[in-house]
Amino acid sequence: MESLRITLEQSEIPTHWYNVVADLPTPPVPPLGADGKPVSAAQLAAIFPAAIIDQEMSAERWIAIPEQVREIYRLWRPSPLIRARRLEEMLGTPARIYYKYEGVSPAGSHKPNTAVAQAFYNQQAGIKRITTETGAGQWGCSMAFAGQMFGLEVRVYMVKVSFQQKPFRRSMMQTWGAEVFASPSAMTQTGRDLLASDPDNQGSLGIAISEAVEEAAARADTSYALGSVLNHVALHQTIIGQEAKKQFEKVGDWPDVIFAPCGGGSSFAGIAFPFVAENASGGRHGRPTRLVAVEPSSCPTLTRGAYAYDFGDASGFTPLMKMYTLGHDFMPPGIHAGGLRYHGDSPLVSQLYHEGLIEALAVGQLATFEAGVLFARAEGVIPAPESNHAIRAAIDEALRCKESGEAMTILVNLTGHGHFDMAAYDRYFAGQLEDFEYPAEAIRASLEHLPKVG
Ligand SMILES: *Cc1c(COP(=O)(O)O)cnc(C)c1O
């Protein structure tokens, strides 16, 4: 009988992360400080431990995963690769559809893959506390869990509107021992200033990042941690794609195309980067694997943004990174895939897109929920709204195969489950969700505020 769930032994968990920088046609450009000069390791040392800074700047192809990190990974990894047979049948497609399911982690998404590594390196460096921000709550949960694994205190600044709307994500963080504050908070100067002028400020990811960075920079025992965008985060996530490769080898198949949701780009990087090197040498079976980042049409960073230096946060606190961006003061509408509402994108993902080595497409919110519901009814798993973007694109590809009769192999990065996003599904069922194409005029206006560089 054909096995639908392609598993690996725990001993087959990869021993190294893969660094795509080693295989880029041109070296990446550095992040720049406020003075317009490349940011030095010493400047980053105020908020990150040395091992993380080394990884952020590394061009080394393979970086060993510490045994202590693999030990925690073993709580849920290797994650399963599952053949979506029932979905294929429901669609009547000749395509073979597989999904790599990251929802099996304690926090319910791919984010602990990097949270655990970041917690480990901080603990090794003698750091006692981590500050971070969270919007939808997935990252805060992942960091709270990871901090607990290595005995670190974790303080999470949670965007106030989410703090109020997603009380169970807050409860999860507290269960893992983290302190959670609604941001803007009275804990930082940034927060106090904002509250003084508007006590009802609902917060934003940019504000929460500023609060977390401010606190980390001011205390020697405290580091800051970020859940996406940066090179070391993309690096840690490559465990996903490497496992998937082993699983495809085991089952004697190979993906023709991979779809992943794309917010800051870490889960896309995680599944896609290990295939970039393969593509550079023509692809495993003489055919490159198409690598497709799927973003919301309401926050179309890759498909409609500019490739330029921009700040990582709203208030211009962070270094400038060269990336696709909609402008740091771009205000994404309140769509329900909270993890995809970021104005920028990973510099590495951006560079690969700019050089034509990966593809991107944008999909509307209603179509993503329609796909998620269809997927849940076929496969059982209720996906996170972010994951629904990749599922939508995969279903569209499978339907194209139905027309053409092409029996291609499709891989989806199913980045998380949607158990804490059911209010969003409720709104979809009630007909209260809308599609939103970001107006070209608003994007142009926001891009006019890009910092002038060089
Ligand atoms: C955070 C999140 C994403 C988007 O972030 P990336 O860094 O682009 O991966 C996607 N899916 C889930 C479930 C998330 O929690």
The ligand as an ORCA input file, in Angstrom:
! r2SCAN-3c Opt
* xyz 0 1
  C       5.158     34.056     10.263
  C       4.489     33.072      9.391
  C       4.634     33.110      7.978
  C       5.341     34.213      7.246
  O       6.635     34.514      7.616
  P       7.874     34.167      6.683
  O       9.064     34.672      7.381
  O       7.639     34.786      5.339
  O       7.868     32.691      6.590
  C       4.053     32.117      7.219
  N       3.324     31.138      7.809
  C       3.156     31.074      9.147
  C       2.335     29.971      9.717
  C       3.737     32.035      9.976
  O       3.568     31.965     11.297
*
